[in-house]
């Protein structure tokens, strides 16, 4: 029994079993609800649901619910009124609540019913109450508190576990403390008045990008996040707003989003969207001009010179000896001049200063006259030694070599079973497909080298996490 100190509200502990993880494409196959009312009464209800579609073998094995079991079960339409009566006026409580809440809302929307409720996620509640523990999935929480379940991965069994956990937490903590934490989680997010009040319910708690639209649907801003809902709501939370976000919040009239299976997909999609859609308030990632780089060019016994090139004009082999990425030729020239100055290199020998010629024939460079060059321009420093110092000075900006023999596919999967396969080659992003075998169909010849994509991929390959990397033959 849950103590009345927690009972400022009525609760409905909810668990669903479904045909998959995407509420827009998959369907409910079982519902379990445990109601707890302020008067202390507890009521349990569950039903199988005929989804109208085939239950995948993996879901059958996971839940124990077979296609034969639901063949004669009622449809969601047949049970929706019973479900709504049990949820009415209660806090919707679930583990990873946005999943269950999202499925209920999606099924009701198919019946032209818009459902909203206050939502309490027991994952969030567990994290607030036990921040010292790293894991808060249901199995970990059950093990931590010694809760057993004879019907794990069945809807009513898991809903009863949540009810039992609430009772344990009430006994573990002062009732007022638990109530305060619950109320804090339930605190309504204040959205700008021009946005629909249901937006907070609609936003997904998954990786992806979001777009802010203004008057006449003008695109104001594109952002990315591991949790779209959390990040979008932060834009509108007064405690998190910067002055720029304050101004942006006043302009937003609509929010749209695109979900991805992982963070790499969100980063790539954000970069692509900003460059192609040119949102007004984005400053980063808008560069669409060619990327420039520097080659160390040698000819016989002459000292090495620096050549500035459009990186797309270079072969794969030449790019292995390229240094730095710059937005234009002038920026590259200035960067090389700074490196030469910092390391006492000869700008004339490197081709950065006019008057360059054979050593000893073109006169000294300006830096030599200021005693900031060791004299490669007048033969006081051996060309081989100067070349060595140049390579050492440039080592920090050398482009990383593509770490695979050819094209690769990076496969990201999320907890719902959704999968994105990103096709990459020579630091270029060719596109995303659902199955990695489709990668052979991509042709990357017309895709320019993008400095921002290079930086994203370089960071990713340094720590790919749980993503799978599959090498495929070069098309």
C-alpha angles and dihedrals in degrees: 000000000000114000116248088240086077091040102089084117139032114248135209112196105205135189129173136192114209142181091249145335104277114085092200093057107022132064141222117259100174137019127198124183131179111190122203117187130197091252088062096254117145123201128182128203134169139164140177113238128211102228095196089233136078117277108230118241091243091057091047090053093045099047103022088232110131133194088249091056094056097038092096097028120114120264120249088254089058094053102033095097091053090049094049091050090055093048098042114120094356134112108255104232122189141143107258083006099192089067096056094035091049092052093049091049092046093051091048092048088057084061091047091251118133110208127189132171141160106272127211116190112204089204088062091042092052091049092052093047097041108028091157092070119081098203126062104163113129096258091051093047092048092050091048093054099034095245117159127200124192091191103044114172090022115111102239093039092056093042089055089051089058091050090050092049092053089054091050092049091049090055092044095051136039107271094236091051092053091047091051092052091048092049090049091055091046093049107129118246110236108230125191110274092242092063124079115264090229093062093096089056094047098050112098123232093225138098119278144091132294131203129210114210126196136191113337086013091284110172108247105170144358121202138168134216144168085234113033095190095050094047096045092049090049088061089061099038109104093216092059101039124115119201089260091052089047090057092044093050090057091054100047116107101162138018123207130175146188120213123219132191094239148001096270090057090050092050093048093045092048092051092048094045095050093050096046100035098036100209113209099236100043116100102168123073095016094117109118100162122105118283117242128209140176129246126198102229123197132189120188113299094338118115117266118268131202119245122193115215144172099253092223089062091061128089122238088256093052092049089060087069097042126121127208134343120248135177094231144358094265093054090050091049092051092047092052091047089054092050091048091050094047094050101038093247124157112257092194095054090046091053094246095114127054118252096048114160141133115331111274094013104076099051127242124314121246092254090056090057087055090047091246096115123064092224107262086143093061099035097261092118122048114245091233092054092047091049090051092051090048091054091048091049092050096043093094093059099039112131115247115249115246101263097219135062091240144329121356136190119217110206118204121185129185133208091268092060093252113147134202121189113199115201114214135175131172091348091308123124107223098178146280128276134177097237123039092223088071090067091090090068094064122099114198102182095104096047113101123222107264119203093206093051089049091055092046092050094044090056091044096052089049088062112009094170114193096342117118119231115207122188115218132185118272111261 
